Amino acid sequence: MSDGLQVTRAQSLRTRNTFGIDVATPLALRVRDSKQLPDALAMAPDALVLGGGSNLLLVAAPDAVLELANDDIAVSAENDDHVDVRCGAGAVWHDFVMATLQRGWSGLENLSLIPGTVGASPIQNIGAYGVEVMERIIAVDAWDRHDARWLRFAAADCAFTYRDSRFKHEPDRYVVTSVEFRLDRQPRLRLDYAGIREELATMGIAEPTADDVASAVIRIRRRKLPDPAVIGNAGSFFKNPIVASDFADALRSEHSDLPVFPAGSPDRRKLSAAWLIDRCGWKGHRDGDAGVSAGHALVLVNHGNASGAQLLDLARRIAASVQERFGVAIEPEPRIIGASW
């Protein structure tokens, strides 16, 4: 229709979701210029916003999908200590992280190689290796489908919590169009999580830079997590459960090797979902083409032609077994389209 808005009929989504689920949508809209977003939504008011498809399980095909392709990076403010950077929602997240490091800006290095787009990052409040993106977000720009108006949310108004936000609770209301981040000119490195120091030592680095931390994280992630280009997956499928401290202590007394982490308050603890699932015997399990990675118990995989329904059924059985054995409820990270959890 125009350079800013493109329309495609009957588009396969197999390459648009990292699980590789083979479904097709009747209508696909691609918006390069955010100003044309209202026009696109007038054609398909309930279109599913589809970024990298890395945090999604398609159990059924959506009636329409909407892709934001704006990927511009611009400095909005800066001083001697930090720089405020606004990035379009369509940018690939890892490419954006690498671009910030190339410019000498730090703060996102622990979030290297996370799949997906910049626009999805605040929705999920993505996090890894001791850092959550909420720590770096200043504001989120979005289109409100309900009230048909542009909104700018300060970070304090985004209701960020562990792998959660106001946008995740109202997924069909807000379309994120850009995100603004505050990054450091002088690195404040986070090294005390999940083997980063050990990886740096293996790399022979005693005084790391932000780029070194990013390289270490990339090496760890590539070892632990299967590549979606090789085998379909959506990364970690389950969130680490947060439970009462007393309950965590009781479980730890029975299972001394259970990993337990702080959860932001003295009366709460975060447990390792991977450990719980592994102890239930699911690592490497396979039902047809739906399975669990042999390398990481948190990762569900599509060995070829698994349907979304088959993967969902497997996930439900995994969660039920953890609940039965440990009394712990685990929940999925990806958004499930076409079914409820």
Buried (B, 14 or more C-beta within 10 A) or exposed (E): EEEBBBBEEEBEBBEBBBBBBBBEBBBBBBBBBBEBBBBBBEBBEEBBBBBBBBBBBBBBBBEBBBBBBBBEBEEEEBEEEBBBBBBBBBBBBBBBBBBBBEBBBBBBBBBBBBBBBBBBBBBBBBBBBEBBBBBBBBBBBBBEBEEEEBEEBEBEEBBBBBBBBBBBEEEEBBBBBBBBBBBBBEBEBBBEBBBBBEBBEEEEBEEBBBBBBBBBBBBBBEEBBBEBEEBBBBBBBBBBBBBEBEBBEEBBEEBEEBBBEEBEEEEBBBBBBBBBBBBBEBBEBEBEBBBBBEEBBBBBBBBEEBBBBBBBBBBEBBBEBBBEEBEBEBBBBBBBBBBEE
